[in-house]
Amino acid sequence: MQLDVSGHHVDVSQSLKGYVKSKFKRLERHFDNATHAHVILTVEKLDKKAEATVHVSGANVFAEAVDSDMYAAIDALADKLERQLKRHKEKLTNHHRGEKASKPLDEGV
């Protein structure tokens, strides 16, 4: 997955980039069809905000998290994206094709 990390009113250090990359490695384990992710780290007064858009096959997944610590905001962002990607992956698989659907309707006649 291609990962872009940018900052708004904050200088993105190598340690922040490395932390974001390590958290997004966890997302690749659950959903390997993610092609591109764009992460924006923002500082607004006392709040630190992390937001990301992940491009996957068939959709774009967006999440944001706000905290007083940038690393905590990145953690919360990764958790939110993980939940959304799991939900998207479950939607792609057809859960309505159970045993009843495979039986012909005229079986009892």
C-alpha positions, -999 to +999 in steps of 0.1 A: +000+000+000+013+034-009+012+057+021+013+095+020+017+114+053+014+152+054+011+178+081-011+209+085+004+234+110+029+207+121+062+194+109+059+157+103+091+141+117+105+108+108+094+093+141+057+103+133+060+089+098+074+056+111+047+054+137+020+059+111+036+033+089+037+008+117+001+013+125-010+010+089+009-023+085-017-037+108-044-026+084-028-045+055-031-077+074-069-075+075-075-061+040-048-065+014-067-048-014-060-013-001-040+005-027-034+040-014-037+058+019-035+095+025-029+106+061-031+143+073-019+152+107-032+186+120-026+207+151-055+230+162-047+249+194-045+221+220-061+193+199-042+171+176-061+156+148-053+126+125-074+119+095-070+094+067-086+083+035-079+047+024-086+038-012-098+002-015-113-018-043-148-005-046-148+023-020-129+050-002-128+047+036-124+079+057-118+083+094-106+110+117-096+111+154-089+140+178-069+138+210-045+159+231-016+136+221-007+130+184+003+094+190-030+087+208-049+103+178-030+080+154-039+050+175-075+059+176-075+065+138-059+031+131-086+014+153-114+032+135-100+024+101-095-013+111-132-016+121-144+001+089-121-021+067-134-053+084-170-042+078-162-034+042-146-068+037-176-085+052-199-066+029-179-079-001-185-115+008-220-129+003-234-142+036-268-150+022-258-181+002-263-206+029-275-242+028-312-233+021-303-212-010-284-241-026-314-265-024-338-265-053-374-254-046-390-284-062-372-309-040-403-319-020-426-325-050 
